[in-house]
Amino acid sequence: MVFAGSSKKDLNKLDHTTRQRIAKKLTFFLEQEDPLSYARQLVHSNIGSYRFRVGHYRIVLDIYGSTLQVISIKHRKDVYRG
């Protein structure tokens, strides 16, 4: 998994507890045989191809070969706004 520059900033803006929760959940997803089985495909791919849900936060990602690239990590009220 690779983090885009903006996704690192998104993660650093969050409080410590939320960061830990997201990191724990991302680790769980990546340990699975098919992590995309836990993801939802996005209808409008202008922000990314898939998203993971972690509580009220959404982790938007794209797939490049066998690499997952995290595009953004934002609250659900903000993530889909253009």
DOFI-607670 format. One record per residue (C-alpha): x, y, z; residue in one letter; residue number from 0. Coordinates in Angstrom, 2 decimals. Example, Ala and Ser with C-alpha at 12.3 -4.5 7.8 and 13.67 -1.06 7.14 Angstrom:
# DOFI-607670
     east    north       up  type  seq
    12.30    -4.50     7.80     A    0
    13.67    -1.06     7.14     S    1
END
This chain:
# DOFI-607670
     east    north       up  type  seq
     0.00     0.00     0.00     M    0
     1.24     3.44    -0.97     V    1
     0.01     6.74     0.46     F    2
    -0.36     9.74    -1.83     A    3
     1.00    13.00    -0.43     G    4
    -2.42    14.43     0.35     S    5
    -3.55    11.27     2.16     S    6
    -0.62    11.56     4.57     K    7
    -1.71    15.11     5.36     K    8
    -5.31    13.95     5.80     D    9
    -4.19    11.28     8.27     L   10
    -1.96    13.67    10.23     N   11
    -4.86    16.11    10.70     K   12
    -6.86    13.51    12.63     L   13
    -6.71    12.99    16.37     D   14
    -4.49    10.24    17.78     H   15
    -7.32     7.79    18.57     T   16
    -8.81     8.04    15.07     T   17
    -5.37     7.60    13.45     R   18
    -4.80     4.44    15.49     Q   19
    -8.23     3.10    14.58     R   20
    -7.66     3.71    10.86     I   21
    -4.17     2.17    10.97     A   22
    -5.49    -0.92    12.75     K   23
    -8.29    -1.34    10.23     K   24
    -5.98    -0.82     7.22     L   25
    -3.65    -3.47     8.63     T   26
    -6.61    -5.84     8.94     F   27
    -7.69    -5.19     5.35     F   28
    -4.19    -5.74     3.97     L   29
    -3.72    -9.00     5.86     E   30
    -6.74   -10.51     4.11     Q   31
    -6.36   -12.62     0.98     E   32
    -8.64   -10.27    -0.99     D   33
    -8.70    -6.83     0.68     P   34
   -11.04    -5.45    -2.00     L   35
   -13.79    -7.74    -0.74     S   36
   -14.07    -5.24     2.15     Y   37
   -14.07    -2.23    -0.18     A   38
   -16.88    -0.65    -2.13     R   39
   -16.41     0.36    -5.72     Q   40
   -17.19     4.04    -6.26     L   41
   -19.68     5.05    -8.94     V   42
   -17.95     8.31    -9.83     H   43
   -14.30     7.45   -10.22     S   44
   -13.11    11.07   -10.33     N   45
   -12.05    10.82    -6.66     I   46
   -10.88     7.19    -6.72     G   47
   -11.92     3.67    -7.64     S   48
   -12.70     2.11    -4.24     Y   49
   -13.29     3.11    -0.66     R   50
   -12.95     1.49     2.74     F   51
   -15.23     2.52     5.58     R   52
   -13.80     3.02     9.05     V   53
   -16.52     4.46    11.27     G   54
   -17.37     7.93     9.99     H   55
   -14.23     8.08     7.86     Y   56
   -13.69     6.95     4.28     R   57
   -10.39     5.80     2.82     I   58
   -10.48     6.39    -0.95     V   59
    -8.04     4.37    -3.02     L   60
    -6.99     3.39    -6.53     D   61
    -5.41     0.18    -7.77     I   62
    -2.27     0.11    -9.89     Y   63
    -1.39    -3.48   -10.73     G   64
    -1.12    -5.20    -7.36     S   65
    -0.52    -1.94    -5.45     T   66
    -3.21    -0.07    -3.55     L   67
    -2.70     3.70    -3.48     Q   68
    -4.53     5.66    -0.80     V   69
    -5.83     8.90    -2.33     I   70
    -7.57    10.50     0.65     S   71
    -8.77     9.86     4.19     I   72
   -11.65    12.13     5.15     K   73
   -14.84    12.31     7.15     H   74
   -17.85    11.00     5.26     R   75
   -19.44    14.45     5.07     K   76
   -16.39    15.85     3.25     D   77
   -15.00    13.02     1.15     V   78
   -17.41    13.12    -1.80     Y   79
   -17.45    16.89    -2.21     R   80
   -15.67    18.23    -5.28     G   81
END
